[in-house]
Amino acid sequence: MIARDFTRNRSVTVLLVVLMMLSVVLATASAGTLVRLIGASSSLTTKADAPHVAQLHAGSYDQSAVDRWVAERPEVAEHQAMLMLGIDGVNLFFDDVPQTTNIQQNSLVVPNTEPDLLLDLDNQPITEVAPARWCFR
């Protein structure tokens, strides 16, 4: 029955086979790309030494209590607290419009005492930035 269908409708059968082969190739390529993407993001997280936990805190803050708690925990390798300074919408203007009705909470973050380093493709710190040779206009 397949042979008879092939002899009657050769062009349709060949087209269907080509489309099926193309769909298999695309599905395989997309699966491979997904696997590489997951591996790359895992590798990036490891190389970037990203924090495992980030905790936000509101209200009074006692740095010495946090330091004591961290000292008692052997599983904590490093810790760092970064202060956020809230900006009231009355004091923030965009195009001469006060941001009093804006639901976005605007804040500034106090810089780290140990700044993060940008790395080049060989995982070496970038110490100098060359001026741009191009720009968008």
C-alpha positions in Angstrom: 0.0 0.0 0.0 2.9 2.4 0.8 4.7 1.5 -2.5 1.4 2.1 -4.4 0.9 5.5 -2.7 4.5 6.4 -3.5 4.1 5.6 -7.2 0.8 7.6 -7.4 1.9 10.7 -5.5 5.6 10.9 -5.7 5.9 14.7 -5.3 3.7 14.7 -2.2 5.4 11.8 -0.6 8.9 13.2 -1.2 7.8 16.5 0.1 6.4 14.9 3.3 9.6 12.9 3.8 11.7 16.0 3.4 9.5 18.0 5.8 9.7 15.2 8.4 13.4 15.0 8.1 13.7 18.8 8.5 11.5 18.7 11.6 13.7 16.0 13.1 16.8 18.0 12.4 15.3 21.2 13.9 14.1 19.3 17.0 17.6 17.8 17.5 19.3 21.1 17.0 17.0 22.9 19.5 17.5 20.2 22.1 21.3 20.5 21.7 21.1 24.3 22.0 19.0 24.0 25.1 21.5 21.6 26.7 24.4 24.0 25.8 22.4 27.0 27.2 21.8 25.2 30.5 25.4 24.2 30.8 26.6 27.7 30.0 24.4 29.3 32.6 25.5 26.8 35.2 29.2 27.5 34.3 28.5 31.3 34.4 27.0 31.0 37.9 30.0 29.1 39.1 32.5 31.4 37.6 30.7 34.5 38.7 30.5 33.3 42.3 27.0 34.5 42.5 25.3 34.6 46.0 23.2 31.6 46.9 20.9 33.6 49.2 19.8 37.2 49.1 17.7 38.5 51.9 15.9 41.8 52.0 15.3 43.5 55.4 13.1 46.3 56.5 13.2 48.2 59.8 16.0 48.5 62.2 19.2 46.6 61.3 22.0 45.4 63.6 25.1 44.6 61.7 26.8 43.1 64.8 24.0 40.6 65.3 24.3 39.5 61.7 28.1 39.1 62.1 27.6 37.0 65.2 25.0 34.8 63.4 27.3 34.3 60.4 30.2 33.4 62.7 28.1 30.6 64.2 27.3 29.1 60.8 30.1 27.0 59.3 28.2 26.6 56.0 28.4 30.4 55.4 31.7 31.1 53.5 31.2 34.9 53.1 28.6 37.5 53.8 28.1 41.1 52.9 25.4 43.6 53.7 24.6 46.4 51.2 22.5 49.3 52.4 19.7 50.7 50.3 18.7 54.3 50.5 15.1 55.0 49.7 14.1 58.0 47.6 10.8 59.6 48.3 8.7 60.2 45.1 8.2 63.8 46.1 11.9 64.4 45.7 12.3 62.5 42.4 11.3 64.2 39.1 11.3 62.8 35.6 10.6 65.5 32.9 9.7 67.9 35.7 7.0 65.5 36.9 7.2 64.4 40.6 7.0 60.7 41.0 4.4 60.8 43.8 1.8 58.7 42.0 4.4 56.2 40.7 4.1 52.7 42.3 7.8 52.0 41.7 9.9 52.1 44.8 13.1 54.0 43.9 16.3 53.3 45.9 20.0 53.8 45.7 22.4 51.1 46.8 25.5 52.0 48.7 28.6 50.5 46.9 30.3 47.4 48.2 33.5 47.7 50.2 34.9 45.0 47.9 33.8 45.9 44.4 32.9 43.2 41.9 35.4 42.7 39.0 34.6 42.5 35.4 36.3 39.5 33.8 37.5 39.1 30.2 37.1 35.9 28.1 40.1 34.3 29.9 38.6 35.0 33.4 41.2 37.7 34.1 40.1 41.0 35.7 39.6 43.9 33.4 41.7 46.8 34.8 41.4 49.3 32.0 38.6 50.1 29.7 39.5 51.4 26.2 37.5 54.2 24.7 34.7 53.1 22.4 35.5 53.2 18.7 31.9 53.4 17.7 28.7 54.8 19.1 25.0 54.7 18.3 23.4 57.9 16.9 
